[in-house]
Amino acid sequence: MNSKLGEFEEIVLMLVAAQHEQAYGLSVTQAIEKELKRSVTMSSVHTALYRLEEKGFVTSKIGDAEGNRRGRRKRVFIITSQGKTALKETREARNHIWNMIPKFILEFGQ
């Protein structure tokens, strides 16, 4: 099993965690567009969600039919303990690398 996260998978997994048992394809897609000002297709989000599920980082369940879905039920994604560990490890790795960059490198006007 691959426990590494790609950048897009990391974003999707963070949003699944942030939406705490309310995450589904459209909600994650809209959050990426709103919060990151990044255009993304719903199919790319679904692909990432299914990949995360295969890796054991999320589980899914079929939610209730509601609103204008014409009886169709949405698949809700929930982060697993393995997914939480992967996010923590990824954050620690990123922070480690950020801390390696000398402060003056990131100063404006240099």
N, C-alpha and C positions, 0 to 999 in steps of 0.2 A: 504494500500500500504506500502511495506517495503522500508524505506528510508535509511537503513544501507547498507554499502558497504563491501563486503568481500575483502580480500587482492587482489585476482586475478581480481575481478571486478574493484577495484580501479586502478590497473595497466592498464587495458584495457580502462577504462574511461579517464585516463590521456593521453593515446596515441591517443584516438579519439579527445580529445581537442588539443593535440599537432599537429595532422595532419590536423587540421582546414578544415573541409568539404571535405577531401580527404581520409578519413579512410574507409577501407573495410576489410573484413576478412583476406585476404592475407597480406595486408600492416601492419595491427596490429600484426599479427603473426611474420612477418619478423622483425618488430621493437622490439618486445619482445626478439627475439633471438639475434639480433644485440646489442641492448642497454643494456640488462640485462644478456646476455650470458646464457640464460635459454631456454632449449628445451621445446617446447609447440606444441600441435597439433592444426591444424586449427579448428577441431570440438570443442575443448574446448574454443577457442576464439569465435567462432560463438555462442556457448551456452551462454557465458558471454554477448556478444552483445545483444542477444535476451532477456536475463534476464534484462539487463540495459534498454532495450526498454520497457519491461513490467513495470518496476519501474518508467518510465517517465524520465530517465536520458539522454536518447538519442532518436532521431528520425531517421528514415531512408528513403531513397528515392532510386529509381532505376536510376542508372547512364547510360551514353551512352555506347554502345558496342564499344570496341576499341581493337586494337592489336590482339593477338592470341586467343581471347576468342571465336572464331567461331560464332559470332553473339550473344553470351550470354552477358547479361548486368549485371554489378555488383551492389550490394546494398551498398550504401554509408551511413555511420553513422555520425550524427552531434550531438554534445552535446547540451542539452537544458539548460535553466536557472536553472531548478531544479537540473540538473546534475552538473552545476557549483557550486551551493550551497552545494551539497553533497560533492564535492571535497574540497571545502574550509573548511567545518566542519570537514572532516576527517583529513585534514592537521593540523587544529588547535588542534584537539584531540591528534594527534601523537606528535606535538610540545610540548603540555602540559606534556605528559608523559615523553618525552625526557628531558624536563627541570626538572623533578623530580629526575632524576638520578644524584647522586653526581658526580662531575667532576672526582674525583680520581678513581672511579669505571671503567671508560673507558680508563684510562691511561695505556700505555703498561708497562710491567715489574712489575705489581702489583699482 
